[in-house]
């Protein structure tokens, strides 16, 4: 019986950099190819070579389009990978924009470092270029959901909706007579736009995310939270700044704001989507309406747009974004990035954080050492563009918008799945979350579960 080896090359002891290398029958397959984010120690891993030559990898399979699952692809191609990159149709379209945006930012950061002479490297170089991103995009290859696709001799992939973002899937990979299941990022139940996560059938190895594995989301109704927040912002007559992930979170916000306006529960104040990527992602969501859940589909059948509020404005250019500096009164700005690590949201934070009439809403997970985490933890000032900006604005958390299932929702999903895995490895969580969730699974299901360690190799 031929062995299968799985190398844990990312998202072990952290929530970023997802990469899992499978070795089987002389072939190598990479599941996800994400960028490390957050602490410098983690970001430095992006510059280190993989333990195997990229040219020796036969194929890559993606669970979904987020940067921490796809953002290393251009570097992989740059270093010699030449095979196909398999994913669902929505993931292919979303990944195109994510990789081009990431490459542009890499080039801009290197250019800025060279201009300011702020890097110890002479010259500072981007991790990869737009040209590298374009080369990676050419390799994106669509496989259907809920169908067993043979991608290599003896290797089949069965993707099932995981409910996280559009196109996101859990992966069942069959290698000969062995089965490995990757949870991917598991979404939540009964949330707008996307269907609930679909159950999988376990096999020899199960690799499960644990982003919120040690906690529960607030049970406050997110619609009620938004009603209270928008009405408060309207009364304060100041801006509401929302650092938001361009894919998934922005569309979720648009759906809720549109719904609450239609129901007359919030005033129709201006909403600015100040993110070209979020605008592109929204257009892709509209392109794949057949992936929507029943609630969103019913709105479309009534001739309405579920992703646009009455006074919604899409700002594509930098000049349009800059004009917001002079905007007065109550308005909402939704801009990337979700953890305030870059993007246009930084300009708005630098402009408005010193003012008490401004409000910042954090609408998702904030990784260690990010500006979002600093705001969440109540830091009196944060550094933006080399300057320390005083935080006088009100900062609120809206955890109900998270696209990750919490401990209870992950457990509900696992209870819906069939069979019991022989071995479970917990990934995509900070150490406390992964350890806590692993113990929870061992107690609840009597599984053989443990947190994955970076660089670990599991043999089945």
C-alpha positions as CSV (number, residue, x, y, z in Angstrom):
1,X,0.0,0.0,0.0
2,X,1.6,3.2,-1.2
3,X,2.2,5.9,1.4
4,X,1.0,9.5,1.2
5,X,3.0,12.3,2.8
6,X,1.6,15.7,3.8
7,X,4.0,18.6,4.6
8,X,2.6,21.5,6.6
9,X,4.2,24.6,5.0
10,X,1.9,27.3,6.3
11,X,-1.1,28.2,8.5
12,X,0.3,26.1,11.3
13,X,0.3,28.1,14.5
14,X,-1.0,31.1,12.5
15,X,-4.0,32.0,10.3
16,X,-2.0,33.0,7.2
17,X,0.2,31.4,4.6
18,X,-1.9,28.3,3.9
19,X,0.2,25.7,2.0
20,X,0.0,21.9,2.2
21,X,2.3,19.7,0.1
22,X,1.1,16.2,-0.7
23,X,3.5,13.6,-2.0
24,X,2.0,10.5,-3.6
25,X,3.2,8.1,-6.3
26,X,6.2,10.2,-7.3
27,X,3.9,13.3,-7.7
28,X,3.7,16.5,-5.6
29,X,0.5,18.5,-5.2
30,X,0.2,21.8,-3.4
31,X,-3.2,22.5,-1.7
32,X,-3.5,26.3,-1.3
33,X,-0.6,28.7,-1.9
34,X,-1.1,31.6,0.5
35,X,0.9,34.6,1.6
36,X,2.1,35.0,5.2
37,X,0.8,38.2,6.8
38,X,1.1,39.9,10.1
39,X,4.3,39.7,12.2
40,X,7.6,40.3,10.5
41,X,8.7,36.9,11.5
42,X,5.8,35.5,9.4
43,X,6.2,37.9,6.5
44,X,9.9,36.9,6.2
45,X,8.7,33.3,5.4
46,X,7.4,34.6,2.1
47,X,11.1,35.2,1.1
48,X,12.3,31.7,2.0
49,X,12.4,28.9,-0.5
50,X,10.0,26.0,-0.3
51,X,11.5,22.7,0.9
52,X,11.1,21.3,-2.6
53,X,11.7,22.9,-6.0
54,X,8.5,24.5,-7.3
55,X,9.3,22.8,-10.7
56,X,8.8,19.4,-9.0
57,X,5.2,20.2,-8.1
58,X,2.7,18.8,-10.6
59,X,-0.4,20.8,-9.6
60,X,-1.9,23.3,-7.2
61,X,-5.5,23.0,-5.9
62,X,-7.2,26.1,-4.2
63,X,-9.9,26.1,-1.6
64,X,-10.8,29.8,-2.3
65,X,-9.4,33.1,-3.5
66,X,-8.3,34.9,-0.4
67,X,-4.8,36.2,-0.3
68,X,-3.7,34.0,2.6
69,X,-4.6,31.0,0.3
70,X,-3.5,32.3,-3.1
71,X,-1.1,35.2,-2.7
72,X,2.1,33.1,-3.1
73,X,1.1,31.7,-6.5
74,X,3.1,34.4,-8.5
75,X,6.2,33.6,-6.5
76,X,5.7,29.9,-7.0
77,X,5.5,30.4,-10.8
78,X,8.4,32.8,-10.8
79,X,10.5,30.1,-9.0
80,X,9.7,27.5,-11.6
81,X,6.2,26.0,-11.1
82,X,4.6,25.3,-14.5
83,X,1.6,23.1,-13.8
84,X,-2.1,23.8,-13.6
85,X,-3.8,25.6,-10.7
86,X,-7.2,24.0,-10.1
87,X,-10.1,25.9,-8.6
88,X,-13.8,26.6,-9.0
89,X,-15.0,29.1,-11.6
90,X,-15.8,32.0,-9.1
91,X,-12.4,31.4,-7.4
92,X,-10.7,31.7,-10.8
93,X,-12.2,35.1,-11.5
94,X,-11.7,36.4,-7.9
95,X,-8.1,35.2,-7.8
96,X,-7.2,37.2,-10.9
97,X,-8.0,40.5,-9.2
98,X,-6.4,39.5,-5.9
99,X,-3.1,38.5,-7.5
100,X,-2.8,41.6,-9.7
101,X,-3.6,43.8,-6.8
102,X,-1.1,42.0,-4.6
103,X,1.6,42.3,-7.3
104,X,0.9,46.0,-7.8
105,X,1.3,46.6,-4.0
106,X,4.5,44.5,-3.9
107,X,6.0,46.7,-6.7
108,X,4.7,49.9,-5.0
109,X,6.2,49.0,-1.6
110,X,9.6,48.3,-3.2
111,X,9.5,51.5,-5.2
112,X,8.6,53.5,-2.0
113,X,11.4,51.8,0.0
114,X,13.9,52.7,-2.7
115,X,12.8,56.3,-2.9
116,X,12.9,56.7,0.9
117,X,16.0,54.5,1.3
118,X,14.2,52.7,4.1
119,X,15.2,49.2,3.2
120,X,18.4,47.4,4.2
121,X,18.3,45.8,0.7
122,X,19.9,47.8,-2.1
123,X,17.8,47.9,-4.1
124,X,14.6,46.7,-2.4
125,X,12.8,44.2,-4.7
126,X,9.1,43.1,-4.8
127,X,8.3,39.6,-3.8
128,X,6.9,39.3,-7.3
129,X,5.8,41.5,-10.1
130,X,2.6,42.1,-12.1
131,X,4.1,40.1,-14.9
132,X,4.6,37.1,-12.5
133,X,1.0,37.5,-11.4
134,X,-0.2,37.4,-15.0
135,X,1.8,34.2,-15.6
136,X,0.1,32.6,-12.6
137,X,-3.3,33.7,-13.7
138,X,-2.8,31.9,-17.1
139,X,-2.5,28.6,-15.2
140,X,-5.9,28.9,-13.4
141,X,-8.0,25.9,-14.4
142,X,-11.6,25.4,-13.5
143,X,-12.9,22.2,-11.9
144,X,-16.7,21.9,-11.1
145,X,-18.1,21.7,-7.6
146,X,-19.7,18.5,-6.3
147,X,-18.0,16.4,-9.0
148,X,-15.0,14.0,-8.7
149,X,-12.3,15.4,-11.1
150,X,-9.2,13.3,-11.8
151,X,-6.4,15.8,-12.0
152,X,-3.5,13.3,-12.1
153,X,-3.5,9.5,-12.6
154,X,-5.0,8.0,-9.4
155,X,-5.7,11.5,-7.9
156,X,-9.2,12.8,-7.7
157,X,-10.6,16.0,-6.2
158,X,-14.1,16.5,-5.0
159,X,-14.9,20.2,-4.1
160,X,-18.0,21.0,-1.9
161,X,-19.3,24.4,-1.0
162,X,-17.8,25.6,2.3
163,X,-19.9,28.8,2.6
164,X,-17.0,31.1,3.3
165,X,-16.9,33.4,0.2
166,X,-18.2,32.9,-3.3
167,X,-16.5,29.8,-4.8
168,X,-15.0,28.6,-1.6
169,X,-14.9,24.9,-1.1
170,X,-13.8,22.1,1.2
171,X,-11.7,19.5,-0.7
172,X,-11.8,15.8,-0.6
173,X,-8.7,14.4,-2.3
174,X,-8.5,10.7,-3.1
175,X,-5.1,9.3,-3.7
176,X,-5.3,5.6,-4.7
177,X,-7.2,4.2,-1.7
178,X,-6.4,7.0,0.7
179,X,-8.6,10.0,1.4
180,X,-7.6,13.4,2.7
181,X,-10.1,16.1,3.5
182,X,-9.2,19.8,3.7
183,X,-11.9,21.9,5.4
184,X,-10.7,25.1,3.7
185,X,-12.2,28.1,5.5
186,X,-15.6,27.1,6.8
187,X,-18.3,29.7,6.6
188,X,-21.4,30.3,8.8
189,X,-24.9,29.1,8.9
190,X,-27.9,31.2,7.9
191,X,-25.9,34.2,6.6
192,X,-26.9,36.2,3.5
193,X,-25.9,35.5,-0.1
194,X,-24.2,32.1,0.2
195,X,-25.5,28.6,1.0
196,X,-24.6,26.8,4.2
197,X,-21.4,24.7,4.4
198,X,-21.9,21.2,2.9
199,X,-20.9,18.1,4.8
200,X,-18.0,16.0,3.7
201,X,-17.1,12.3,4.1
202,X,-14.0,11.8,6.2
203,X,-11.1,9.4,5.4
204,X,-7.6,8.8,6.7
205,X,-6.6,12.4,7.4
206,X,-8.7,15.5,8.1
207,X,-7.1,19.0,8.0
208,X,-9.4,21.5,9.7
209,X,-9.3,25.3,10.2
210,X,-9.6,26.8,13.7
211,X,-9.7,30.5,13.2
212,X,-12.4,30.9,15.9
213,X,-11.9,27.5,17.4
214,X,-11.6,28.8,20.9
215,X,-14.5,31.2,21.0
216,X,-18.1,32.0,20.0
217,X,-19.2,35.0,17.9
218,X,-21.4,37.5,19.6
219,X,-25.0,36.4,19.5
220,X,-26.3,39.9,19.1
221,X,-28.3,40.2,15.9
222,X,-25.9,41.7,13.3
223,X,-28.8,43.6,11.7
224,X,-29.7,45.2,15.0
225,X,-26.1,46.1,15.5
226,X,-25.9,47.8,12.1
227,X,-29.2,49.6,12.7
228,X,-27.8,51.1,16.0
229,X,-24.5,51.9,14.4
230,X,-25.8,53.6,11.3
231,X,-28.3,55.7,13.2
232,X,-25.6,56.7,15.7
233,X,-23.3,57.7,12.8
234,X,-26.2,59.7,11.3
235,X,-26.7,61.6,14.5
236,X,-23.0,62.2,15.0
237,X,-22.8,63.5,11.4
238,X,-19.4,62.0,10.9
239,X,-17.8,59.2,8.8
240,X,-18.1,55.5,9.5
241,X,-14.8,53.9,8.3
242,X,-15.0,50.2,7.7
243,X,-11.7,48.3,6.9
244,X,-13.1,45.4,5.0
245,X,-12.0,42.4,3.1
246,X,-12.8,43.1,-0.6
247,X,-14.1,39.7,-1.2
248,X,-17.0,38.4,0.9
249,X,-17.2,40.9,3.7
250,X,-17.8,43.9,1.4
251,X,-20.6,42.2,-0.4
252,X,-22.1,41.0,2.9
253,X,-22.1,44.6,4.2
254,X,-23.7,45.9,1.0
255,X,-26.4,43.2,1.2
256,X,-27.3,44.2,4.8
257,X,-27.2,47.9,4.2
258,X,-29.4,47.5,1.1
259,X,-31.9,45.3,3.0
260,X,-32.1,47.6,6.1
261,X,-32.7,50.6,3.8
262,X,-35.5,48.8,1.9
263,X,-37.1,48.0,5.2
264,X,-36.8,51.6,6.4
265,X,-34.7,50.7,9.4
266,X,-31.8,53.0,8.6
267,X,-31.5,56.3,6.8
268,X,-30.2,56.3,3.2
269,X,-26.8,57.9,3.9
270,X,-24.1,57.8,1.2
271,X,-22.1,54.6,1.1
272,X,-18.7,54.7,-0.7
273,X,-17.1,51.5,-1.9
274,X,-13.5,52.8,-2.1
275,X,-11.8,49.7,-3.3
276,X,-11.3,48.7,-7.0
277,X,-11.0,45.1,-5.9
278,X,-14.2,45.2,-3.9
279,X,-16.0,46.7,-6.9
280,X,-14.6,44.0,-9.2
281,X,-15.5,41.3,-6.6
282,X,-19.1,42.6,-6.4
283,X,-19.4,42.4,-10.2
284,X,-18.1,38.8,-10.1
285,X,-20.6,38.0,-7.3
286,X,-23.3,39.3,-9.7
287,X,-21.9,37.2,-12.5
288,X,-22.3,34.0,-10.5
289,X,-25.8,34.5,-9.1
290,X,-26.5,30.8,-9.5
291,X,-24.3,30.3,-6.4
292,X,-26.5,32.6,-4.3
293,X,-28.8,31.2,-1.5
294,X,-32.6,31.4,-1.7
295,X,-32.9,34.7,0.1
296,X,-30.6,36.6,-2.3
297,X,-32.2,34.8,-5.3
298,X,-35.7,35.9,-4.3
299,X,-34.6,39.5,-4.2
300,X,-33.2,39.3,-7.7
301,X,-36.4,37.7,-8.9
302,X,-38.2,40.9,-7.7
303,X,-36.0,42.9,-10.0
304,X,-33.9,44.4,-7.2
305,X,-30.1,44.4,-6.7
306,X,-29.3,42.8,-3.4
307,X,-25.8,44.3,-3.4
308,X,-26.5,48.0,-3.8
309,X,-28.0,50.5,-1.4
310,X,-29.9,53.6,-2.5
311,X,-26.9,56.1,-2.3
312,X,-24.1,53.6,-3.1
313,X,-21.1,55.0,-5.0
314,X,-18.3,52.9,-6.4
315,X,-15.0,54.8,-6.4
316,X,-12.5,53.3,-8.9
317,X,-9.9,56.0,-9.1
318,X,-7.5,57.5,-6.6
319,X,-8.8,61.0,-7.4
320,X,-12.4,59.9,-6.5
321,X,-11.0,58.5,-3.3
322,X,-9.2,61.7,-2.4
323,X,-12.4,63.8,-2.8
324,X,-13.7,62.0,0.3
325,X,-11.3,64.0,2.4
326,X,-13.6,67.0,2.0
327,X,-16.9,65.1,2.5
328,X,-19.0,66.4,5.3
329,X,-21.8,64.9,7.3
330,X,-22.7,61.3,7.8
331,X,-21.3,58.8,5.3
332,X,-19.9,55.2,5.1
333,X,-16.6,54.3,3.6
334,X,-15.9,50.6,2.9
335,X,-12.3,50.1,1.8
336,X,-9.5,47.6,1.9
337,X,-7.7,46.1,3.6
338,X,-9.7,44.2,6.2
339,X,-6.9,44.3,8.8
340,X,-5.8,47.9,7.9
341,X,-2.5,46.5,6.6
342,X,-2.6,48.5,3.4
343,X,-4.9,49.9,0.7
344,X,-7.0,53.0,0.6
345,X,-8.4,52.6,4.1
346,X,-5.1,53.9,5.5
347,X,-5.6,57.3,3.9
348,X,-9.1,57.6,5.5
349,X,-7.8,56.4,8.9
350,X,-4.9,58.9,8.8
351,X,-7.5,61.6,7.9
352,X,-10.2,60.8,10.5
353,X,-8.8,58.9,13.4
354,X,-7.9,62.0,15.4
355,X,-11.5,63.2,15.3
356,X,-14.2,62.1,17.8
357,X,-17.0,62.4,15.3
358,X,-15.5,59.6,13.3
359,X,-16.3,55.9,13.9
360,X,-14.3,52.9,12.9
361,X,-16.0,49.5,12.6
362,X,-13.9,46.3,12.6
363,X,-15.9,43.6,10.8
364,X,-13.6,40.6,10.8
365,X,-10.7,38.8,12.3
366,X,-7.7,41.0,13.1
367,X,-4.4,39.1,13.1
368,X,-1.5,39.8,15.5
369,X,0.7,42.8,14.7
370,X,-1.8,44.4,12.3
371,X,-3.2,47.9,12.6
372,X,-6.7,46.4,12.9
373,X,-5.6,44.4,16.0
374,X,-4.0,47.6,17.4
375,X,-7.3,49.5,17.0
376,X,-9.2,46.5,18.4
377,X,-7.0,46.5,21.5
378,X,-7.4,50.2,22.1
379,X,-3.9,51.5,21.2
380,X,-3.9,55.3,21.7
381,X,-2.1,55.8,18.4
382,X,-1.1,53.7,15.4
383,X,1.6,54.2,12.8
384,X,0.5,55.1,9.2
385,X,2.9,56.1,6.5
386,X,5.7,56.6,9.1
387,X,3.6,58.9,11.3
388,X,1.9,58.1,14.7
389,X,-1.8,59.0,14.3
390,X,-3.7,59.7,17.5
391,X,-6.8,57.6,17.9
392,X,-9.7,59.7,19.1
393,X,-12.3,58.1,16.9
394,X,-14.7,55.6,18.3
395,X,-13.7,52.0,17.5
396,X,-16.4,49.3,17.5
397,X,-16.3,45.6,16.7
398,X,-19.0,43.8,14.6
399,X,-17.9,40.2,15.0
400,X,-21.3,38.9,13.7
401,X,-20.0,39.7,10.2
402,X,-17.2,37.2,10.3
403,X,-17.1,34.8,7.4
404,X,-15.6,32.0,9.6
405,X,-17.7,29.7,11.6
406,X,-17.0,29.9,15.4
407,X,-16.4,26.9,17.7
408,X,-20.1,26.0,17.8
409,X,-20.7,26.4,14.0
410,X,-17.6,24.3,13.2
411,X,-18.8,21.7,15.5
412,X,-22.3,21.7,13.9
413,X,-20.6,21.3,10.5
414,X,-18.5,18.4,11.7
415,X,-21.5,16.7,13.2
416,X,-23.2,16.8,9.8
417,X,-20.2,15.0,8.2
418,X,-20.0,11.3,7.8
419,X,-17.4,8.8,8.9
420,X,-14.6,9.5,11.4
421,X,-11.1,10.5,10.3
422,X,-8.2,8.4,11.5
423,X,-6.1,11.4,12.2
424,X,-7.0,15.2,12.5
425,X,-4.6,18.1,12.1
426,X,-5.7,21.5,13.3
427,X,-4.5,24.5,11.2
428,X,-5.4,28.1,10.3
429,X,-5.6,29.4,13.9
430,X,-3.4,31.2,16.4
431,X,-1.8,28.7,18.9
432,X,-4.4,29.2,21.6
433,X,-7.3,28.7,19.2
434,X,-5.8,25.6,17.5
435,X,-4.9,24.0,20.8
436,X,-8.3,24.6,22.3
437,X,-10.2,23.4,19.3
438,X,-8.1,20.2,19.0
439,X,-8.9,19.4,22.7
440,X,-12.5,20.1,22.0
441,X,-12.6,17.6,19.0
442,X,-10.8,14.9,21.1
443,X,-13.4,15.3,23.8
444,X,-16.5,15.7,21.6
445,X,-15.8,13.1,18.9
446,X,-13.0,11.1,20.6
447,X,-10.8,11.8,17.5
448,X,-7.0,11.7,17.3
449,X,-6.5,15.4,16.9
450,X,-3.5,17.7,17.4
451,X,-2.4,21.2,16.2
452,X,-0.2,21.1,13.1
453,X,3.4,22.3,13.6
454,X,5.1,24.4,10.9
455,X,7.3,22.1,8.8
456,X,5.7,18.9,10.2
457,X,5.3,15.9,7.9
458,X,2.4,13.5,8.4
459,X,2.5,10.0,6.7
460,X,-0.7,8.0,6.1
